[in-house]
Amino acid sequence: MYLNQLNLTEKNAFMSLSIHAANADGVVDDSETLLFQNFCKEMEIPFLDPKNCADLDQVIKVFAASEPRIKKIVMFELLGLLYTDGEFSQPEQVFAHKVAEGIGVSESVMKQLSEMVERYYGLLMEISVIID
């Protein structure tokens, strides 16, 4: 939704972050792979081969230096990815909090973002029920 606001370095770092996030629970499912492709389209960058992703510490350094608005966008989009398979597992929660802490997003902001993402996916499910 907001990824087009990142600069090129941040876009590439976000793709690496997404790959690390998808691997946080040890399972990369088709919905996550599709989301990677959609992220690339939204950001107008080529698809990143997961074997070429940057080290997580490097990614965190990129976002630690970003503006507060960008940090919140990154965490919102990251949480959206982590919720995409319908659950927010313990390893995914640990991963999200590690990233948030590393880039300087407070626990209170994380709670707000997480609640918004949960509501968003809940609404999507309600819409799907009505449409289907």
DSSP file (Angstrom, degrees, kcal/mol; ACC not computed):
  #  RESIDUE AA STRUCTURE BP1 BP2  ACC     N-H-->O    O-->H-N    N-H-->O    O-->H-N    TCO  KAPPA ALPHA  PHI   PSI    X-CA   Y-CA   Z-CA
    1    1 A M              0   0    0      0, 0.0     3,-0.1     0, 0.0    72,-0.0   0.000 360.0 360.0 360.0 -43.7    0.0    0.0    0.0
    2    2 A Y    >   +     0   0    0     71,-0.1     3,-2.0     1,-0.1     4,-0.2   0.350 360.0 105.0-117.2   3.2    2.7    2.5    1.0
    3    3 A L  G >   +     0   0    0      1,-0.3     3,-1.7     2,-0.2    -1,-0.1   0.717  66.5  73.2 -65.1 -21.0    5.9    0.9   -0.3
    4    4 A N  G 3  S+     0   0    0      1,-0.3    -1,-0.3    -3,-0.1    -2,-0.1   0.638  86.4  67.8 -67.4 -11.0    6.1    3.3   -3.2
    5    5 A Q  G <  S+     0   0    0     -3,-2.0    -1,-0.3     2,-0.0     2,-0.2   0.559  81.3  94.9 -84.6  -8.9    7.2    5.9   -0.7
    6    6 A L  S <  S-     0   0    0     -3,-1.7     2,-0.1    -4,-0.2    -3,-0.0  -0.516  78.5-119.5 -79.6 149.9   10.5    4.1    0.1
    7    7 A N     >  -     0   0    0     -2,-0.2     4,-2.7     1,-0.1     5,-0.2  -0.315  38.1 -93.1 -78.7 174.7   13.6    5.1   -1.8
    8    8 A L  H  > S+     0   0    0      1,-0.2     4,-2.3     2,-0.2     5,-0.2   0.891 126.2  49.6 -60.6 -42.9   15.5    2.6   -3.9
    9    9 A T  H  > S+     0   0    0      1,-0.2     4,-2.2     2,-0.2    -1,-0.2   0.924 113.7  46.7 -61.2 -43.9   17.8    1.4   -1.2
   10   10 A E  H  > S+     0   0    0      2,-0.2     4,-2.6     1,-0.2    -2,-0.2   0.868 109.5  54.6 -67.0 -36.7   14.9    1.0    1.2
   11   11 A K  H  X S+     0   0    0     -4,-2.7     4,-2.0     2,-0.2    -2,-0.2   0.941 110.9  44.6 -62.0 -47.2   12.9   -0.9   -1.4
   12   12 A N  H  X S+     0   0    0     -4,-2.3     4,-1.8     1,-0.2    42,-0.2   0.897 113.7  50.5 -64.5 -39.8   15.6   -3.4   -1.9
   13   13 A A  H  X S+     0   0    0     -4,-2.2     4,-2.7    -5,-0.2    -1,-0.2   0.887 107.4  54.8 -64.7 -37.9   16.1   -3.7    1.8
   14   14 A F  H  X S+     0   0    0     -4,-2.6     4,-2.7     2,-0.2    -2,-0.2   0.898 105.3  52.3 -63.6 -39.1   12.4   -4.3    2.2
   15   15 A M  H  X S+     0   0    0     -4,-2.0     4,-1.9     2,-0.2    -1,-0.2   0.922 111.2  46.6 -63.7 -41.8   12.4   -7.2   -0.2
   16   16 A S  H  X S+     0   0    0     -4,-1.8     4,-2.3     1,-0.2    -2,-0.2   0.919 111.9  51.6 -63.7 -42.1   15.3   -8.8    1.7
   17   17 A L  H  X S+     0   0    0     -4,-2.7     4,-2.7     1,-0.2    -2,-0.2   0.901 107.4  53.4 -59.7 -41.3   13.4   -8.2    4.9
   18   18 A S  H  X S+     0   0    0     -4,-2.7     4,-2.6     2,-0.2    -1,-0.2   0.888 107.9  49.9 -61.7 -40.5   10.3   -9.8    3.4
   19   19 A I  H  X S+     0   0    0     -4,-1.9     4,-1.4     2,-0.2    -1,-0.2   0.926 112.2  47.0 -65.9 -44.3   12.2  -12.9    2.5
   20   20 A H  H  < S+     0   0    0     -4,-2.3     4,-0.4     1,-0.2    -2,-0.2   0.908 113.0  50.9 -61.8 -40.9   13.7  -13.1    6.0
   21   21 A A  H >< S+     0   0    0     -4,-2.7     3,-1.5     1,-0.2     4,-0.4   0.919 106.7  52.4 -64.2 -44.5   10.2  -12.6    7.5
   22   22 A A  H 3< S+     0   0    0     -4,-2.6     3,-0.4     1,-0.3     5,-0.4   0.815 110.8  49.0 -63.1 -29.1    8.6  -15.3    5.3
   23   23 A N  T >< S+     0   0    0     -4,-1.4     3,-1.4     1,-0.2    -1,-0.3   0.495  84.5  94.7 -85.8  -4.1   11.2  -17.7    6.6
   24   24 A A  T <  S+     0   0    0     -3,-1.5    -1,-0.2    -4,-0.4    -2,-0.2   0.841  93.1  36.2 -60.0 -35.2   10.7  -16.7   10.2
   25   25 A D  T 3  S-     0   0    0     -3,-0.4    -1,-0.3    -4,-0.4    -2,-0.1   0.350 115.9-111.8 -99.2   6.0    8.2  -19.6   10.8
   26   26 A G  S <  S+     0   0    0     -3,-1.4     2,-0.4     1,-0.1    -3,-0.1   0.478  89.7  94.7  81.8   1.4   10.1  -22.0    8.6
   27   27 A V        -     0   0    0     -5,-0.4     2,-0.7     2,-0.0    -2,-0.3  -0.982  49.6-171.4-132.4 122.1    7.4  -22.1    6.0
   28   28 A V        -     0   0    0     -2,-0.4     2,-0.1    -5,-0.1    -5,-0.1  -0.933  22.4-168.8-109.1 108.2    7.1  -19.9    2.8
   29   29 A D    >>  -     0   0    0     -2,-0.7     4,-1.9    -7,-0.1     3,-0.6  -0.412  36.3 -99.1 -96.2 174.4    3.7  -20.5    1.4
   30   30 A D  H 3> S+     0   0    0      1,-0.2     4,-2.6     2,-0.2     5,-0.2   0.838 120.1  57.8 -60.8 -35.6    2.2  -19.6   -2.0
   31   31 A S  H 3> S+     0   0    0      1,-0.2     4,-1.8     2,-0.2    -1,-0.2   0.872 107.6  48.1 -64.8 -34.9    0.4  -16.5   -0.6
   32   32 A E  H <> S+     0   0    0     -3,-0.6     4,-2.1     2,-0.2    -1,-0.2   0.900 110.8  50.1 -71.1 -40.2    3.7  -15.1    0.7
   33   33 A T  H  X S+     0   0    0     -4,-1.9     4,-1.8     2,-0.2    -2,-0.2   0.912 110.8  49.8 -62.9 -42.4    5.4  -15.7   -2.7
   34   34 A L  H  X S+     0   0    0     -4,-2.6     4,-2.1     1,-0.2    -1,-0.2   0.890 108.3  53.5 -62.3 -39.5    2.6  -14.0   -4.4
   35   35 A L  H  X S+     0   0    0     -4,-1.8     4,-2.7     2,-0.2    -1,-0.2   0.885 103.9  56.1 -64.2 -38.2    2.9  -11.1   -2.0
   36   36 A F  H  X S+     0   0    0     -4,-2.1     4,-2.3     1,-0.2    -1,-0.2   0.937 108.5  47.9 -55.8 -46.8    6.6  -10.8   -2.8
   37   37 A Q  H  X S+     0   0    0     -4,-1.8     4,-2.1     1,-0.2    -2,-0.2   0.896 111.7  49.4 -62.8 -40.5    5.7  -10.4   -6.5
   38   38 A N  H  X S+     0   0    0     -4,-2.1     4,-2.8     2,-0.2    -1,-0.2   0.883 107.9  54.1 -67.0 -38.1    3.1   -7.8   -5.6
   39   39 A F  H  X S+     0   0    0     -4,-2.7     4,-2.5     2,-0.2    -2,-0.2   0.940 108.8  49.2 -58.7 -46.7    5.6   -5.9   -3.5
   40   40 A C  H  X>S+     0   0    0     -4,-2.3     5,-2.1     1,-0.2     4,-0.9   0.906 111.8  48.5 -61.5 -42.4    8.0   -5.7   -6.4
   41   41 A K  H ><5S+     0   0    0     -4,-2.1     3,-0.6     2,-0.2    -1,-0.2   0.945 112.1  48.9 -61.3 -47.7    5.2   -4.5   -8.8
   42   42 A E  H 3<5S+     0   0    0     -4,-2.8    -2,-0.2     1,-0.2    -1,-0.2   0.889 117.4  40.5 -59.4 -40.6    4.2   -1.8   -6.3
   43   43 A M  H 3<5S-     0   0    0     -4,-2.5    -1,-0.2    -5,-0.2    -2,-0.2   0.533 106.8-128.2 -87.6  -5.9    7.7   -0.6   -5.8
   44   44 A E  T <<5 +     0   0    0     -4,-0.9    -3,-0.2    -3,-0.6    -4,-0.1   0.931  64.9 127.4  57.4  49.0    8.5   -0.9   -9.5
   45   45 A I      < -     0   0    0     -5,-2.1    -1,-0.2    -6,-0.1    -2,-0.1  -0.918  65.6 -93.5-128.1 157.9   11.7   -3.0   -8.9
   46   46 A P        -     0   0    0      0, 0.0     2,-0.1     0, 0.0    -3,-0.0  -0.322  52.8 -88.4 -67.8 154.8   12.7   -6.4  -10.3
   47   47 A F        -     0   0    0      1,-0.1     2,-0.6   -32,-0.0   -10,-0.1  -0.410  42.9-131.1 -62.7 134.7   11.9   -9.6   -8.4
   48   48 A L        -     0   0    0     -2,-0.1     5,-0.1   -12,-0.1    -1,-0.1  -0.803  12.8-128.6 -94.3 122.3   14.6  -10.4   -5.9
   49   49 A D    >   -     0   0    0     -2,-0.6     3,-2.9     1,-0.2     4,-0.1  -0.548  18.8-131.6 -65.7 125.0   15.8  -14.0   -6.0
   50   50 A P  G >  S+     0   0    0      0, 0.0     3,-1.2     0, 0.0    -1,-0.2   0.769 105.9  63.2 -53.2 -27.0   15.6  -15.1   -2.3
   51   51 A K  G 3  S+     0   0    0      1,-0.2    -2,-0.1     0, 0.0    -3,-0.0   0.707 102.5  51.6 -69.7 -17.6   19.2  -16.5   -2.6
   52   52 A N  G <  S+     0   0    0     -3,-2.9    -1,-0.2     2,-0.0    -3,-0.1   0.214  80.0 128.9-104.0  14.5   20.4  -12.9   -3.2
   53   53 A C    <   -     0   0    0     -3,-1.2     3,-0.1    -4,-0.1   -40,-0.1  -0.378  61.4-107.7 -74.8 152.1   18.8  -11.2   -0.2
   54   54 A A        -     0   0    0    -42,-0.2    -1,-0.1     1,-0.1    -2,-0.0  -0.330  41.7 -87.5 -73.6 156.2   20.8   -9.1    2.1
   55   55 A D     >  -     0   0    0      1,-0.1     4,-2.0    -2,-0.1     3,-0.5  -0.345  36.7-120.6 -60.4 142.0   21.8  -10.1    5.6
   56   56 A L  H  > S+     0   0    0      1,-0.2     4,-2.6     2,-0.2     5,-0.2   0.865 112.3  55.5 -58.1 -39.0   19.1   -9.2    8.2
   57   57 A D  H  > S+     0   0    0      1,-0.2     4,-1.8     2,-0.2    -1,-0.2   0.886 107.7  49.5 -62.7 -37.7   21.6   -7.0   10.2
   58   58 A Q  H  > S+     0   0    0     -3,-0.5     4,-1.9     2,-0.2    -1,-0.2   0.907 110.8  50.4 -65.0 -41.9   22.3   -5.0    7.0
   59   59 A V  H  X S+     0   0    0     -4,-2.0     4,-2.0     1,-0.2     5,-0.2   0.920 108.9  51.0 -62.7 -44.9   18.6   -4.5    6.4
   60   60 A I  H  X S+     0   0    0     -4,-2.6     4,-2.3     1,-0.2    -1,-0.2   0.892 107.3  54.1 -61.7 -39.4   18.0   -3.4    9.9
   61   61 A K  H  X S+     0   0    0     -4,-1.8     4,-1.1     2,-0.2    -1,-0.2   0.895 105.8  53.5 -61.6 -40.2   20.8   -0.8    9.6
   62   62 A V  H >< S+     0   0    0     -4,-1.9     3,-0.5     1,-0.2    -2,-0.2   0.952 114.9  39.4 -58.7 -49.9   19.2    0.6    6.4
   63   63 A F  H >< S+     0   0    0     -4,-2.0     3,-1.0     1,-0.2    -1,-0.2   0.767 105.6  64.9 -76.7 -24.5   15.8    1.1    8.2
   64   64 A A  H 3< S+     0   0    0     -4,-2.3    -1,-0.2     1,-0.2    -2,-0.2   0.822 105.9  46.9 -63.0 -29.1   17.4    2.3   11.5
   65   65 A A  T << S+     0   0    0     -4,-1.1    -1,-0.2    -3,-0.5    -2,-0.2   0.460  96.4 101.3 -90.2  -2.5   18.7    5.3    9.5
   66   66 A S  S <  S-     0   0    0     -3,-1.0    -3,-0.0    -4,-0.2     5,-0.0  -0.303  84.2 -87.6 -80.8 165.9   15.3    5.9    7.8
   67   67 A E     >  -     0   0    0      1,-0.1     4,-2.1    -2,-0.1     3,-0.3  -0.334  40.5-110.2 -66.4 153.1   12.7    8.6    8.7
   68   68 A P  H  > S+     0   0    0      0, 0.0     4,-2.0     0, 0.0     5,-0.2   0.861 118.6  55.9 -54.6 -38.2   10.2    7.6   11.4
   69   69 A R  H  > S+     0   0    0      1,-0.2     4,-2.2     2,-0.2     5,-0.1   0.914 107.6  48.2 -61.0 -43.4    7.4    7.6    8.8
   70   70 A I  H  > S+     0   0    0     -3,-0.3     4,-2.8     1,-0.2    -1,-0.2   0.900 108.0  55.3 -64.9 -41.2    9.3    5.1    6.7
   71   71 A K  H  X S+     0   0    0     -4,-2.1     4,-2.2     1,-0.2    -1,-0.2   0.908 109.5  46.9 -58.4 -42.5   10.0    2.9    9.7
   72   72 A K  H  X S+     0   0    0     -4,-2.0     4,-2.6     2,-0.2    -1,-0.2   0.896 111.3  51.1 -68.0 -40.1    6.2    2.7   10.5
   73   73 A I  H  X S+     0   0    0     -4,-2.2     4,-2.7     2,-0.2     5,-0.3   0.936 110.2  50.1 -60.6 -45.8    5.4    1.9    6.8
   74   74 A V  H  X S+     0   0    0     -4,-2.8     4,-2.5     1,-0.2    -2,-0.2   0.919 112.8  45.6 -60.1 -45.1    8.0   -0.9    6.9
   75   75 A M  H  X S+     0   0    0     -4,-2.2     4,-2.6     2,-0.2    -1,-0.2   0.886 112.3  51.3 -69.1 -37.5    6.6   -2.4   10.1
   76   76 A F  H  X S+     0   0    0     -4,-2.6     4,-2.1     2,-0.2    -2,-0.2   0.949 114.8  42.4 -61.5 -48.5    3.0   -2.1    8.8
   77   77 A E  H  X S+     0   0    0     -4,-2.7     4,-2.0     2,-0.2    -2,-0.2   0.877 113.6  52.7 -67.1 -37.9    3.8   -3.8    5.6
   78   78 A L  H  X S+     0   0    0     -4,-2.5     4,-2.5    -5,-0.3    -2,-0.2   0.931 109.4  48.3 -63.0 -46.1    6.0   -6.4    7.4
   79   79 A L  H  X S+     0   0    0     -4,-2.6     4,-2.1     1,-0.2    -2,-0.2   0.892 108.3  55.7 -62.0 -38.8    3.1   -7.3    9.8
   80   80 A G  H  X S+     0   0    0     -4,-2.1     4,-0.7     1,-0.2    -1,-0.2   0.909 109.1  47.1 -58.6 -42.4    0.8   -7.5    6.8
   81   81 A L  H >< S+     0   0    0     -4,-2.0     3,-0.8     1,-0.2     4,-0.4   0.925 111.0  50.8 -63.9 -44.5    3.1  -10.1    5.3
   82   82 A L  H 3< S+     0   0    0     -4,-2.5     3,-0.4     1,-0.3     5,-0.3   0.813 113.3  45.6 -66.5 -29.1    3.4  -12.0    8.5
   83   83 A Y  H >< S+     0   0    0     -4,-2.1     3,-2.6     1,-0.2    -1,-0.3   0.579  86.8  95.6 -85.4 -10.7   -0.4  -12.2    8.9
   84   84 A T  T << S+     0   0    0     -3,-0.8    -1,-0.2    -4,-0.7    -2,-0.1   0.783  79.7  53.3 -56.3 -33.5   -0.9  -13.2    5.2
   85   85 A D  T 3  S-     0   0    0     -4,-0.4    -1,-0.3    -3,-0.4    -2,-0.1   0.359 122.9-101.9 -86.6   8.4   -1.1  -16.9    5.9
   86   86 A G  S <  S+     0   0    0     -3,-2.6     2,-0.3     1,-0.2    -2,-0.1   0.418  94.0  72.7  92.1  -1.7   -3.8  -16.3    8.5
   87   87 A E        -     0   0    0     -5,-0.3     2,-0.5     2,-0.0    -2,-0.3  -0.989  61.5-148.0-144.4 155.3   -1.7  -16.6   11.6
   88   88 A F        -     0   0    0     -2,-0.3    -5,-0.1    -3,-0.1     5,-0.1  -0.801  34.4-160.1-121.3  84.4    0.9  -14.7   13.5
   89   89 A S     >  -     0   0    0     -2,-0.5     4,-2.5    -7,-0.3     5,-0.2  -0.066  29.8-104.8 -67.7 164.5    3.0  -17.5   15.0
   90   90 A Q  H  > S+     0   0    0      1,-0.2     4,-2.5     2,-0.2     5,-0.2   0.914 121.6  50.4 -56.9 -46.9    5.4  -17.1   17.9
   91   91 A P  H  > S+     0   0    0      0, 0.0     4,-2.3     0, 0.0    -1,-0.2   0.889 111.3  50.0 -61.2 -35.4    8.5  -17.2   15.7
   92   92 A E  H  > S+     0   0    0      2,-0.2     4,-2.7     1,-0.2    -2,-0.2   0.897 110.0  50.3 -68.1 -39.1    7.0  -14.5   13.5
   93   93 A Q  H  X S+     0   0    0     -4,-2.5     4,-2.4     2,-0.2     5,-0.2   0.920 110.8  48.8 -63.1 -44.0    6.2  -12.3   16.5
   94   94 A V  H  X S+     0   0    0     -4,-2.5     4,-2.1     2,-0.2    -2,-0.2   0.922 112.3  49.3 -60.9 -44.2    9.7  -12.7   17.8
   95   95 A F  H  X S+     0   0    0     -4,-2.3     4,-2.4    -5,-0.2    -2,-0.2   0.941 110.9  49.1 -60.4 -49.0   11.0  -11.7   14.4
   96   96 A A  H  X S+     0   0    0     -4,-2.7     4,-2.7     1,-0.2    -1,-0.2   0.899 112.7  47.3 -60.0 -42.3    8.7   -8.7   14.1
   97   97 A H  H  X S+     0   0    0     -4,-2.4     4,-2.5     2,-0.2    -1,-0.2   0.854 109.6  53.7 -70.3 -33.6    9.7   -7.4   17.5
   98   98 A K  H  X S+     0   0    0     -4,-2.1     4,-2.3    -5,-0.2    -2,-0.2   0.933 112.6  44.2 -63.2 -45.0   13.4   -7.9   16.8
   99   99 A V  H  X S+     0   0    0     -4,-2.4     4,-2.3     2,-0.2     5,-0.2   0.942 113.1  50.9 -65.0 -47.5   13.1   -5.8   13.6
  100  100 A A  H  X>S+     0   0    0     -4,-2.7     5,-3.0     1,-0.2     4,-1.3   0.925 112.9  45.5 -56.9 -46.7   11.0   -3.1   15.4
  101  101 A E  H  <5S+     0   0    0     -4,-2.5     3,-0.3     3,-0.2    -1,-0.2   0.914 112.5  51.9 -62.9 -42.8   13.5   -2.8   18.2
  102  102 A G  H  <5S+     0   0    0     -4,-2.3    -1,-0.2     1,-0.2    -2,-0.2   0.828 115.5  39.2 -65.0 -33.6   16.4   -2.8   15.7
  103  103 A I  H  <5S-     0   0    0     -4,-2.3    -1,-0.2    -5,-0.1    -2,-0.2   0.556 119.1-105.1 -96.4  -7.8   15.0    0.0   13.6
  104  104 A G  T  <5 +     0   0    0     -4,-1.3     2,-0.5     1,-0.3    -3,-0.2   0.841  64.7 147.8  92.6  35.9   13.6    2.0   16.5
  105  105 A V      < -     0   0    0     -5,-3.0    -1,-0.3    -6,-0.2    -2,-0.1  -0.917  45.3-123.9-103.1 126.2    9.9    1.5   16.4
  106  106 A S     >  -     0   0    0     -2,-0.5     4,-2.2     1,-0.1     5,-0.1  -0.144  14.7-115.6 -68.8 161.0    8.4    1.5   19.9
  107  107 A E  H  > S+     0   0    0      1,-0.2     4,-2.3     2,-0.2     5,-0.1   0.862 115.9  54.7 -62.4 -37.5    6.3   -1.2   21.5
  108  108 A S  H  > S+     0   0    0      2,-0.2     4,-2.0     1,-0.2    -1,-0.2   0.899 109.2  46.5 -67.3 -39.1    3.2    1.0   21.6
  109  109 A V  H  > S+     0   0    0      2,-0.2     4,-2.8     1,-0.2     5,-0.2   0.900 111.1  53.2 -67.2 -40.0    3.5    1.8   17.9
  110  110 A M  H  X S+     0   0    0     -4,-2.2     4,-2.7     1,-0.2    -2,-0.2   0.907 107.9  50.7 -60.4 -41.8    3.9   -1.9   17.2
  111  111 A K  H  X S+     0   0    0     -4,-2.3     4,-2.4     2,-0.2    -1,-0.2   0.928 111.6  47.7 -62.6 -45.0    0.8   -2.7   19.2
  112  112 A Q  H  X S+     0   0    0     -4,-2.0     4,-2.2     2,-0.2    -2,-0.2   0.935 114.0  46.3 -60.7 -47.8   -1.2   -0.2   17.2
  113  113 A L  H  X S+     0   0    0     -4,-2.8     4,-2.5     1,-0.2    -2,-0.2   0.907 111.9  51.1 -62.8 -42.5    0.1   -1.4   13.9
  114  114 A S  H  X S+     0   0    0     -4,-2.7     4,-2.3    -5,-0.2    -1,-0.2   0.916 110.2  48.9 -62.6 -43.6   -0.5   -5.0   14.8
  115  115 A E  H  X S+     0   0    0     -4,-2.4     4,-2.3    -5,-0.2    -1,-0.2   0.891 111.2  50.5 -63.8 -39.2   -4.1   -4.3   15.8
  116  116 A M  H  X S+     0   0    0     -4,-2.2     4,-2.6     2,-0.2    -2,-0.2   0.916 110.2  48.9 -64.5 -43.1   -4.7   -2.4   12.6
  117  117 A V  H  X S+     0   0    0     -4,-2.5     4,-2.6     2,-0.2     5,-0.2   0.909 110.6  51.1 -64.5 -41.2   -3.4   -5.3   10.5
  118  118 A E  H  X S+     0   0    0     -4,-2.3     4,-2.2     2,-0.2    -1,-0.2   0.932 112.4  46.1 -60.3 -45.9   -5.6   -7.8   12.4
  119  119 A R  H  X S+     0   0    0     -4,-2.3     4,-2.5     2,-0.2    -2,-0.2   0.903 111.0  53.7 -62.9 -40.8   -8.6   -5.6   11.8
  120  120 A Y  H  X S+     0   0    0     -4,-2.6     4,-2.2     1,-0.2    -2,-0.2   0.941 111.2  43.9 -59.3 -50.0   -7.7   -5.2    8.1
  121  121 A Y  H  X S+     0   0    0     -4,-2.6     4,-2.0     1,-0.2    -1,-0.2   0.852 111.2  55.6 -67.1 -32.8   -7.4   -8.9    7.6
  122  122 A G  H  X S+     0   0    0     -4,-2.2     4,-2.1    -5,-0.2    -1,-0.2   0.920 108.5  47.8 -62.1 -43.8  -10.7   -9.4    9.5
  123  123 A L  H  X S+     0   0    0     -4,-2.5     4,-2.6     1,-0.2    -2,-0.2   0.896 108.7  53.9 -64.2 -40.7  -12.5   -7.0    7.2
  124  124 A L  H  X S+     0   0    0     -4,-2.2     4,-2.3     1,-0.2    -1,-0.2   0.904 108.9  49.1 -59.9 -40.3  -11.0   -8.8    4.1
  125  125 A M  H  X S+     0   0    0     -4,-2.0     4,-2.1     2,-0.2    -2,-0.2   0.910 110.4  50.3 -66.0 -41.4  -12.4  -12.1    5.4
  126  126 A E  H  X S+     0   0    0     -4,-2.1     4,-2.0     1,-0.2    -2,-0.2   0.913 111.0  49.2 -61.6 -42.8  -15.8  -10.5    6.0
  127  127 A I  H  X S+     0   0    0     -4,-2.6     4,-2.8     1,-0.2     5,-0.2   0.918 109.1  52.6 -62.5 -43.4  -15.8   -9.1    2.5
  128  128 A S  H  X S+     0   0    0     -4,-2.3     4,-2.9     1,-0.2    -1,-0.2   0.891 107.5  52.1 -60.6 -39.7  -14.8  -12.5    1.1
  129  129 A V  H  < S+     0   0    0     -4,-2.1    -1,-0.2     1,-0.2    -2,-0.2   0.921 112.8  44.7 -62.3 -44.0  -17.7  -14.2    2.9
  130  130 A I  H  < S+     0   0    0     -4,-2.0    -2,-0.2     2,-0.2    -1,-0.2   0.916 117.4  43.9 -67.4 -43.4  -20.2  -11.7    1.5
  131  131 A I  H  <        0   0    0     -4,-2.8    -2,-0.2     1,-0.2    -1,-0.2   0.906 360.0 360.0 -70.4 -41.9  -18.8  -11.8   -2.0
  132  132 A D     <        0   0    0     -4,-2.9    -1,-0.2    -5,-0.2    -2,-0.2   0.496 360.0 360.0 -78.0 360.0  -18.4  -15.6   -2.2
